[in-house]
């Protein structure tokens, strides 16, 4: 089995668009499927949802597989009222 076929099989299993490319949607779906209950108290459905525009611009520069983790970090910091979120 080739890598493209493996990715397609994962996409079919996760019921997302099947294109054989491991893009943002694929990594997000894999992340949500594997990290079910929470990451340090953050619901994985929330962890992969969009955050504020400024953070999203920075997160967009990261590899797709770490983008959900970056969103989780921003959300966890916001939940704890971290002053790091308010730097200009």
Biopython code that builds the backbone (N, CA, C, O; Angstrom):
import numpy as np
from Bio.PDB.StructureBuilder import StructureBuilder

atoms = [
    (1, "UNK", "N", (0.838, -1.179, 0.000)),
    (1, "UNK", "CA", (0.000, 0.000, 0.000)),
    (1, "UNK", "C", (0.887, 1.248, 0.000)),
    (1, "UNK", "O", (1.813, 1.361, 0.804)),
    (2, "UNK", "N", (0.600, 2.161, -0.891)),
    (2, "UNK", "CA", (1.338, 3.413, -0.998)),
    (2, "UNK", "C", (0.819, 4.427, 0.023)),
    (2, "UNK", "O", (-0.288, 4.274, 0.540)),
    (3, "UNK", "N", (1.613, 5.460, 0.315)),
    (3, "UNK", "CA", (1.234, 6.466, 1.304)),
    (3, "UNK", "C", (-0.077, 7.157, 0.938)),
    (3, "UNK", "O", (-0.900, 7.433, 1.811)),
    (4, "UNK", "N", (-0.272, 7.433, -0.342)),
    (4, "UNK", "CA", (-1.511, 8.085, -0.782)),
    (4, "UNK", "C", (-2.715, 7.206, -0.473)),
    (4, "UNK", "O", (-3.754, 7.698, -0.032)),
    (5, "UNK", "N", (-2.572, 5.897, -0.706)),
    (5, "UNK", "CA", (-3.663, 4.966, -0.408)),
    (5, "UNK", "C", (-3.935, 4.910, 1.097)),
    (5, "UNK", "O", (-5.086, 4.808, 1.520)),
    (6, "UNK", "N", (-2.876, 4.977, 1.898)),
    (6, "UNK", "CA", (-3.046, 4.978, 3.355)),
    (6, "UNK", "C", (-3.798, 6.225, 3.814)),
    (6, "UNK", "O", (-4.700, 6.147, 4.648)),
    (7, "UNK", "N", (-3.422, 7.358, 3.266)),
    (7, "UNK", "CA", (-4.087, 8.613, 3.628)),
    (7, "UNK", "C", (-5.550, 8.562, 3.204)),
    (7, "UNK", "O", (-6.430, 8.976, 3.958)),
    (8, "UNK", "N", (-5.811, 8.060, 2.010)),
    (8, "UNK", "CA", (-7.188, 7.933, 1.538)),
    (8, "UNK", "C", (-8.003, 7.025, 2.452)),
    (8, "UNK", "O", (-9.164, 7.316, 2.739)),
    (9, "UNK", "N", (-7.405, 5.928, 2.912)),
    (9, "UNK", "CA", (-8.104, 5.005, 3.813)),
    (9, "UNK", "C", (-8.450, 5.699, 5.135)),
    (9, "UNK", "O", (-9.544, 5.518, 5.669)),
    (10, "UNK", "N", (-7.521, 6.483, 5.652)),
    (10, "UNK", "CA", (-7.766, 7.225, 6.892)),
    (10, "UNK", "C", (-8.879, 8.245, 6.667)),
    (10, "UNK", "O", (-9.773, 8.382, 7.501)),
    (11, "UNK", "N", (-8.828, 8.955, 5.554)),
    (11, "UNK", "CA", (-9.853, 9.959, 5.252)),
    (11, "UNK", "C", (-11.236, 9.324, 5.136)),
    (11, "UNK", "O", (-12.221, 9.875, 5.628)),
    (12, "UNK", "N", (-11.307, 8.161, 4.483)),
    (12, "UNK", "CA", (-12.594, 7.464, 4.376)),
    (12, "UNK", "C", (-13.100, 7.080, 5.750)),
    (12, "UNK", "O", (-14.276, 7.271, 6.060)),
    (13, "UNK", "N", (-12.219, 6.541, 6.573)),
    (13, "UNK", "CA", (-12.595, 6.109, 7.928)),
    (13, "UNK", "C", (-13.092, 7.290, 8.759)),
    (13, "UNK", "O", (-14.035, 7.143, 9.536)),
    (14, "UNK", "N", (-12.473, 8.450, 8.606)),
    (14, "UNK", "CA", (-12.851, 9.631, 9.382)),
    (14, "UNK", "C", (-13.989, 10.426, 8.740)),
    (14, "UNK", "O", (-14.439, 11.436, 9.280)),
    (15, "UNK", "N", (-14.446, 9.953, 7.575)),
    (15, "UNK", "CA", (-15.573, 10.570, 6.864)),
    (15, "UNK", "C", (-15.314, 12.038, 6.527)),
    (15, "UNK", "O", (-16.145, 12.912, 6.774)),
    (16, "UNK", "N", (-14.128, 12.277, 5.953)),
    (16, "UNK", "CA", (-13.795, 13.616, 5.470)),
    (16, "UNK", "C", (-13.477, 13.498, 3.980)),
    (16, "UNK", "O", (-13.459, 12.400, 3.425)),
    (17, "UNK", "N", (-13.229, 14.637, 3.343)),
    (17, "UNK", "CA", (-12.939, 14.632, 1.910)),
    (17, "UNK", "C", (-11.750, 13.717, 1.619)),
    (17, "UNK", "O", (-10.707, 13.816, 2.265)),
    (18, "UNK", "N", (-11.917, 12.832, 0.648)),
    (18, "UNK", "CA", (-10.868, 11.879, 0.281)),
    (18, "UNK", "C", (-10.107, 12.431, -0.917)),
    (18, "UNK", "O", (-10.616, 12.460, -2.037)),
    (19, "UNK", "N", (-8.867, 12.872, -0.655)),
    (19, "UNK", "CA", (-8.033, 13.381, -1.738)),
    (19, "UNK", "C", (-6.614, 12.802, -1.707)),
    (19, "UNK", "O", (-5.804, 13.097, -2.586)),
    (20, "UNK", "N", (-6.317, 11.984, -0.702)),
    (20, "UNK", "CA", (-5.000, 11.373, -0.618)),
    (20, "UNK", "C", (-3.895, 12.294, -0.140)),
    (20, "UNK", "O", (-2.719, 11.934, -0.181)),
    (21, "UNK", "N", (-4.274, 13.501, 0.320)),
    (21, "UNK", "CA", (-3.284, 14.467, 0.812)),
    (21, "UNK", "C", (-3.549, 14.723, 2.288)),
    (21, "UNK", "O", (-4.691, 14.944, 2.691)),
    (22, "UNK", "N", (-2.499, 14.693, 3.086)),
    (22, "UNK", "CA", (-2.645, 14.912, 4.523)),
    (22, "UNK", "C", (-2.583, 16.401, 4.833)),
    (22, "UNK", "O", (-1.567, 16.912, 5.302)),
    (23, "UNK", "N", (-3.690, 17.085, 4.563)),
    (23, "UNK", "CA", (-3.756, 18.525, 4.811)),
    (23, "UNK", "C", (-4.357, 18.838, 6.174)),
    (23, "UNK", "O", (-4.474, 17.969, 7.038)),
    (24, "UNK", "N", (-4.734, 20.091, 6.342)),
    (24, "UNK", "CA", (-5.248, 20.580, 7.618)),
    (24, "UNK", "C", (-6.479, 19.813, 8.082)),
    (24, "UNK", "O", (-6.568, 19.437, 9.250)),
    (25, "UNK", "N", (-7.420, 19.580, 7.188)),
    (25, "UNK", "CA", (-8.643, 18.868, 7.565)),
    (25, "UNK", "C", (-8.319, 17.457, 8.042)),
    (25, "UNK", "O", (-8.883, 16.989, 9.031)),
    (26, "UNK", "N", (-7.417, 16.783, 7.344)),
    (26, "UNK", "CA", (-7.046, 15.415, 7.706)),
    (26, "UNK", "C", (-6.380, 15.386, 9.079)),
    (26, "UNK", "O", (-6.757, 14.589, 9.938)),
    (27, "UNK", "N", (-5.389, 16.255, 9.285)),
    (27, "UNK", "CA", (-4.691, 16.271, 10.578)),
    (27, "UNK", "C", (-5.641, 16.654, 11.704)),
    (27, "UNK", "O", (-5.559, 16.089, 12.794)),
    (28, "UNK", "N", (-6.532, 17.594, 11.465)),
    (28, "UNK", "CA", (-7.502, 17.977, 12.485)),
    (28, "UNK", "C", (-8.429, 16.830, 12.851)),
    (28, "UNK", "O", (-8.736, 16.620, 14.024)),
    (29, "UNK", "N", (-8.876, 16.083, 11.835)),
    (29, "UNK", "CA", (-9.758, 14.939, 12.077)),
    (29, "UNK", "C", (-9.028, 13.823, 12.815)),
    (29, "UNK", "O", (-9.598, 13.186, 13.701)),
    (30, "UNK", "N", (-7.776, 13.584, 12.455)),
    (30, "UNK", "CA", (-6.977, 12.567, 13.153)),
    (30, "UNK", "C", (-6.801, 12.977, 14.608)),
    (30, "UNK", "O", (-6.979, 12.168, 15.518)),
    (31, "UNK", "N", (-6.458, 14.211, 14.811)),
    (31, "UNK", "CA", (-6.261, 14.737, 16.165)),
    (31, "UNK", "C", (-7.536, 14.571, 16.995)),
    (31, "UNK", "O", (-7.485, 14.075, 18.120)),
    (32, "UNK", "N", (-8.669, 14.982, 16.444)),
    (32, "UNK", "CA", (-9.940, 14.887, 17.163)),
    (32, "UNK", "C", (-10.303, 13.435, 17.461)),
    (32, "UNK", "O", (-10.886, 13.145, 18.506)),
    (33, "UNK", "N", (-9.965, 12.523, 16.552)),
    (33, "UNK", "CA", (-10.298, 11.112, 16.747)),
    (33, "UNK", "C", (-9.411, 10.456, 17.808)),
    (33, "UNK", "O", (-9.859, 9.562, 18.525)),
    (34, "UNK", "N", (-8.172, 10.893, 17.907)),
    (34, "UNK", "CA", (-7.228, 10.261, 18.834)),
    (34, "UNK", "C", (-7.293, 10.868, 20.227)),
    (34, "UNK", "O", (-7.245, 10.142, 21.220)),
    (35, "UNK", "N", (-7.399, 12.177, 20.312)),
    (35, "UNK", "CA", (-7.366, 12.876, 21.590)),
    (35, "UNK", "C", (-8.801, 13.128, 22.027)),
    (35, "UNK", "O", (-9.238, 14.278, 22.068)),
    (36, "UNK", "N", (-9.534, 12.087, 22.350)),
    (36, "UNK", "CA", (-10.971, 12.216, 22.604)),
    (36, "UNK", "C", (-11.344, 13.067, 23.811)),
    (36, "UNK", "O", (-11.793, 14.193, 23.598)),
    (37, "UNK", "N", (-11.199, 12.631, 25.056)),
    (37, "UNK", "CA", (-11.846, 13.383, 26.126)),
    (37, "UNK", "C", (-11.353, 14.814, 26.277)),
    (37, "UNK", "O", (-12.161, 15.743, 26.298)),
    (38, "UNK", "N", (-10.048, 15.008, 26.382)),
    (38, "UNK", "CA", (-9.555, 16.372, 26.527)),
    (38, "UNK", "C", (-8.044, 16.416, 26.542)),
    (38, "UNK", "O", (-7.367, 15.401, 26.703)),
    (39, "UNK", "N", (-7.539, 17.621, 26.368)),
    (39, "UNK", "CA", (-6.112, 17.879, 26.536)),
    (39, "UNK", "C", (-6.044, 18.858, 27.686)),
    (39, "UNK", "O", (-6.387, 20.030, 27.529)),
    (40, "UNK", "N", (-5.611, 18.396, 28.823)),
    (40, "UNK", "CA", (-5.531, 19.265, 30.005)),
    (40, "UNK", "C", (-6.809, 20.072, 30.208)),
    (40, "UNK", "O", (-6.761, 21.272, 30.478)),
    (41, "UNK", "N", (-7.943, 19.404, 30.075)),
    (41, "UNK", "CA", (-9.207, 20.078, 30.336)),
    (41, "UNK", "C", (-9.835, 20.771, 29.148)),
    (41, "UNK", "O", (-10.905, 21.363, 29.287)),
    (42, "UNK", "N", (-9.206, 20.721, 27.978)),
    (42, "UNK", "CA", (-9.778, 21.358, 26.781)),
    (42, "UNK", "C", (-10.431, 20.289, 25.924)),
    (42, "UNK", "O", (-9.800, 19.291, 25.577)),
    (43, "UNK", "N", (-11.675, 20.495, 25.590)),
    (43, "UNK", "CA", (-12.391, 19.589, 24.715)),
    (43, "UNK", "C", (-11.713, 19.615, 23.350)),
    (43, "UNK", "O", (-11.473, 20.698, 22.816)),
    (44, "UNK", "N", (-11.391, 18.437, 22.756)),
    (44, "UNK", "CA", (-10.689, 18.441, 21.471)),
    (44, "UNK", "C", (-11.476, 19.097, 20.350)),
    (44, "UNK", "O", (-10.884, 19.628, 19.410)),
    (45, "UNK", "N", (-12.804, 19.071, 20.433)),
    (45, "UNK", "CA", (-13.596, 19.780, 19.436)),
    (45, "UNK", "C", (-13.336, 21.270, 19.505)),
    (45, "UNK", "O", (-13.300, 21.947, 18.478)),
    (46, "UNK", "N", (-13.158, 21.779, 20.700)),
    (46, "UNK", "CA", (-12.835, 23.190, 20.861)),
    (46, "UNK", "C", (-11.391, 23.459, 20.496)),
    (46, "UNK", "O", (-11.068, 24.508, 19.939)),
    (47, "UNK", "N", (-10.523, 22.510, 20.812)),
    (47, "UNK", "CA", (-9.098, 22.705, 20.594)),
    (47, "UNK", "C", (-8.768, 22.882, 19.113)),
    (47, "UNK", "O", (-7.759, 23.505, 18.781)),
    (48, "UNK", "N", (-9.594, 22.349, 18.226)),
    (48, "UNK", "CA", (-9.289, 22.509, 16.814)),
    (48, "UNK", "C", (-10.166, 23.572, 16.159)),
    (48, "UNK", "O", (-10.071, 23.797, 14.953)),
    (49, "UNK", "N", (-11.014, 24.222, 16.944)),
    (49, "UNK", "CA", (-11.816, 25.299, 16.378)),
    (49, "UNK", "C", (-10.968, 26.568, 16.283)),
    (49, "UNK", "O", (-9.945, 26.704, 16.956)),
    (50, "UNK", "N", (-11.405, 27.467, 15.456)),
    (50, "UNK", "CA", (-10.666, 28.712, 15.229)),
    (50, "UNK", "C", (-10.577, 29.538, 16.510)),
    (50, "UNK", "O", (-11.469, 29.499, 17.358)),
    (51, "UNK", "N", (-9.487, 30.281, 16.628)),
    (51, "UNK", "CA", (-9.297, 31.208, 17.746)),
    (51, "UNK", "C", (-9.305, 32.623, 17.187)),
    (51, "UNK", "O", (-9.784, 32.831, 16.073)),
    (52, "UNK", "N", (-8.795, 33.592, 17.918)),
    (52, "UNK", "CA", (-8.830, 34.977, 17.452)),
    (52, "UNK", "C", (-8.026, 35.151, 16.153)),
    (52, "UNK", "O", (-7.133, 34.357, 15.858)),
    (53, "UNK", "N", (-8.349, 36.186, 15.392)),
    (53, "UNK", "CA", (-7.745, 36.404, 14.068)),
    (53, "UNK", "C", (-6.221, 36.530, 14.124)),
    (53, "UNK", "O", (-5.523, 35.960, 13.285)),
    (54, "UNK", "N", (-5.708, 37.262, 15.091)),
    (54, "UNK", "CA", (-4.255, 37.463, 15.196)),
    (54, "UNK", "C", (-3.550, 36.118, 15.417)),
    (54, "UNK", "O", (-2.552, 35.813, 14.765)),
    (55, "UNK", "N", (-4.085, 35.328, 16.342)),
    (55, "UNK", "CA", (-3.492, 34.016, 16.605)),
    (55, "UNK", "C", (-3.602, 33.117, 15.380)),
    (55, "UNK", "O", (-2.666, 32.385, 15.057)),
    (56, "UNK", "N", (-4.751, 33.171, 14.693)),
    (56, "UNK", "CA", (-4.939, 32.335, 13.503)),
    (56, "UNK", "C", (-3.910, 32.664, 12.414)),
    (56, "UNK", "O", (-3.434, 31.765, 11.722)),
    (57, "UNK", "N", (-3.568, 33.941, 12.262)),
    (57, "UNK", "CA", (-2.551, 34.303, 11.263)),
    (57, "UNK", "C", (-1.208, 33.650, 11.611)),
    (57, "UNK", "O", (-0.495, 33.176, 10.727)),
    (58, "UNK", "N", (-0.874, 33.628, 12.893)),
    (58, "UNK", "CA", (0.377, 32.995, 13.317)),
    (58, "UNK", "C", (0.296, 31.470, 13.216)),
    (58, "UNK", "O", (1.245, 30.820, 12.778)),
    (59, "UNK", "N", (-0.826, 30.914, 13.619)),
    (59, "UNK", "CA", (-1.010, 29.458, 13.569)),
    (59, "UNK", "C", (-0.948, 28.950, 12.131)),
    (59, "UNK", "O", (-0.474, 27.842, 11.884)),
    (60, "UNK", "N", (-1.423, 29.756, 11.183)),
    (60, "UNK", "CA", (-1.408, 29.365, 9.768)),
    (60, "UNK", "C", (0.006, 29.138, 9.249)),
    (60, "UNK", "O", (0.185, 28.462, 8.236)),
    (61, "UNK", "N", (1.008, 29.686, 9.920)),
    (61, "UNK", "CA", (2.396, 29.505, 9.479)),
    (61, "UNK", "C", (2.993, 28.200, 9.987)),
    (61, "UNK", "O", (4.090, 27.824, 9.573)),
    (62, "UNK", "N", (2.293, 27.506, 10.871)),
    (62, "UNK", "CA", (2.791, 26.255, 11.453)),
    (62, "UNK", "C", (2.442, 25.062, 10.578)),
    (62, "UNK", "O", (1.565, 25.148, 9.719)),
    (63, "UNK", "N", (3.125, 23.958, 10.797)),
    (63, "UNK", "CA", (2.777, 22.716, 10.112)),
    (63, "UNK", "C", (1.358, 22.320, 10.487)),
    (63, "UNK", "O", (0.952, 22.507, 11.634)),
    (64, "UNK", "N", (0.596, 21.775, 9.544)),
    (64, "UNK", "CA", (-0.802, 21.423, 9.815)),
    (64, "UNK", "C", (-0.983, 20.523, 11.036)),
    (64, "UNK", "O", (-1.968, 20.654, 11.763)),
    (65, "UNK", "N", (-0.051, 19.622, 11.262)),
    (65, "UNK", "CA", (-0.213, 18.683, 12.369)),
    (65, "UNK", "C", (-0.054, 19.333, 13.744)),
    (65, "UNK", "O", (-0.495, 18.763, 14.741)),
    (66, "UNK", "N", (0.556, 20.496, 13.817)),
    (66, "UNK", "CA", (0.693, 21.168, 15.113)),
    (66, "UNK", "C", (-0.307, 22.315, 15.293)),
    (66, "UNK", "O", (-0.416, 22.868, 16.387)),
    (67, "UNK", "N", (-1.030, 22.674, 14.246)),
    (67, "UNK", "CA", (-1.988, 23.766, 14.350)),
    (67, "UNK", "C", (-3.058, 23.513, 15.417)),
    (67, "UNK", "O", (-3.366, 24.430, 16.177)),
    (68, "UNK", "N", (-3.641, 22.302, 15.507)),
    (68, "UNK", "CA", (-4.631, 22.072, 16.571)),
    (68, "UNK", "C", (-4.022, 22.231, 17.966)),
    (68, "UNK", "O", (-4.688, 22.711, 18.884)),
    (69, "UNK", "N", (-2.778, 21.835, 18.122)),
    (69, "UNK", "CA", (-2.124, 21.973, 19.417)),
    (69, "UNK", "C", (-1.895, 23.441, 19.765)),
    (69, "UNK", "O", (-2.032, 23.839, 20.922)),
    (70, "UNK", "N", (-1.549, 24.238, 18.769)),
    (70, "UNK", "CA", (-1.366, 25.668, 18.999)),
    (70, "UNK", "C", (-2.693, 26.312, 19.397)),
    (70, "UNK", "O", (-2.733, 27.163, 20.286)),
    (71, "UNK", "N", (-3.784, 25.902, 18.733)),
    (71, "UNK", "CA", (-5.097, 26.432, 19.099)),
    (71, "UNK", "C", (-5.456, 26.029, 20.533)),
    (71, "UNK", "O", (-6.013, 26.824, 21.290)),
    (72, "UNK", "N", (-5.131, 24.790, 20.890)),
    (72, "UNK", "CA", (-5.397, 24.329, 22.263)),
    (72, "UNK", "C", (-4.616, 25.164, 23.266)),
    (72, "UNK", "O", (-5.134, 25.507, 24.328)),
    (73, "UNK", "N", (-3.378, 25.489, 22.934)),
    (73, "UNK", "CA", (-2.552, 26.314, 23.813)),
    (73, "UNK", "C", (-3.171, 27.702, 23.999)),
    (73, "UNK", "O", (-3.248, 28.205, 25.120)),
    (74, "UNK", "N", (-3.609, 28.317, 22.903)),
    (74, "UNK", "CA", (-4.234, 29.641, 22.984)),
    (74, "UNK", "C", (-5.503, 29.569, 23.828)),
    (74, "UNK", "O", (-5.749, 30.443, 24.659)),
    (75, "UNK", "N", (-6.307, 28.530, 23.614)),
    (75, "UNK", "CA", (-7.554, 28.401, 24.357)),
    (75, "UNK", "C", (-7.301, 28.131, 25.839)),
    (75, "UNK", "O", (-8.006, 28.662, 26.696)),
    (76, "UNK", "N", (-6.298, 27.309, 26.140)),
    (76, "UNK", "CA", (-5.966, 27.027, 27.542)),
    (76, "UNK", "C", (-5.460, 28.295, 28.228)),
    (76, "UNK", "O", (-5.828, 28.572, 29.370)),
    (77, "UNK", "N", (-4.625, 29.059, 27.540)),
    (77, "UNK", "CA", (-4.119, 30.307, 28.105)),
    (77, "UNK", "C", (-5.264, 31.286, 28.345)),
    (77, "UNK", "O", (-5.299, 31.958, 29.376)),
    (78, "UNK", "N", (-6.195, 31.371, 27.405)),
    (78, "UNK", "CA", (-7.343, 32.268, 27.563)),
    (78, "UNK", "C", (-8.211, 31.839, 28.743)),
    (78, "UNK", "O", (-8.714, 32.679, 29.490)),
    (79, "UNK", "N", (-8.384, 30.524, 28.906)),
    (79, "UNK", "CA", (-9.189, 30.017, 30.016)),
    (79, "UNK", "C", (-8.555, 30.350, 31.369)),
    (79, "UNK", "O", (-9.249, 30.457, 32.380)),
    (80, "UNK", "N", (-7.228, 30.512, 31.373)),
    (80, "UNK", "CA", (-6.508, 30.837, 32.608)),
    (80, "UNK", "C", (-6.157, 32.313, 32.690)),
    (80, "UNK", "O", (-5.374, 32.720, 33.548)),
    (81, "UNK", "N", (-6.730, 33.116, 31.804)),
    (81, "UNK", "CA", (-6.480, 34.569, 31.762)),
    (81, "UNK", "C", (-4.998, 34.899, 31.720)),
    (81, "UNK", "O", (-4.527, 35.770, 32.452)),
    (82, "UNK", "N", (-4.276, 34.209, 30.871)),
    (82, "UNK", "CA", (-2.837, 34.420, 30.741)),
    (82, "UNK", "C", (-2.540, 35.804, 30.166)),
    (82, "UNK", "O", (-3.117, 36.180, 29.146)),
    (83, "UNK", "N", (-1.649, 36.568, 30.803)),
    (83, "UNK", "CA", (-1.290, 37.886, 30.267)),
    (83, "UNK", "C", (-0.509, 37.786, 28.954)),
    (83, "UNK", "O", (-0.368, 38.786, 28.250)),
    (84, "UNK", "N", (-0.003, 36.610, 28.615)),
    (84, "UNK", "CA", (0.748, 36.438, 27.373)),
    (84, "UNK", "C", (-0.127, 36.676, 26.150)),
    (84, "UNK", "O", (0.379, 36.999, 25.075)),
    (85, "UNK", "N", (-1.414, 36.521, 26.306)),
    (85, "UNK", "CA", (-2.320, 36.710, 25.171)),
    (85, "UNK", "C", (-2.521, 38.175, 24.818)),
    (85, "UNK", "O", (-3.023, 38.488, 23.739)),
    (86, "UNK", "N", (-2.141, 39.065, 25.703)),
    (86, "UNK", "CA", (-2.465, 40.459, 25.503)),
    (86, "UNK", "C", (-1.274, 41.314, 25.137)),
    (86, "UNK", "O", (-1.356, 42.541, 25.209)),
    (87, "UNK", "N", (-0.174, 40.707, 24.749)),
    (87, "UNK", "CA", (0.984, 41.479, 24.312)),
    (87, "UNK", "C", (0.742, 42.001, 22.919)),
    (87, "UNK", "O", (0.076, 41.356, 22.109)),
    (88, "UNK", "N", (1.283, 43.168, 22.640)),
    (88, "UNK", "CA", (1.101, 43.738, 21.290)),
    (88, "UNK", "C", (2.335, 43.522, 20.448)),
    (88, "UNK", "O", (2.370, 43.931, 19.287)),
]
sb = StructureBuilder()
sb.init_structure("model")
sb.init_model(0)
sb.init_chain("A")
sb.init_seg("    ")
for serial, (resi, resn, name, xyz) in enumerate(atoms, 1):
    if name == "N":
        sb.init_residue(resn, " ", resi, " ")
    sb.init_atom(name, np.array(xyz, "f"), 0.0, 1.0, " ", f" {name:<3s}", serial, name[0])
structure = sb.get_structure()
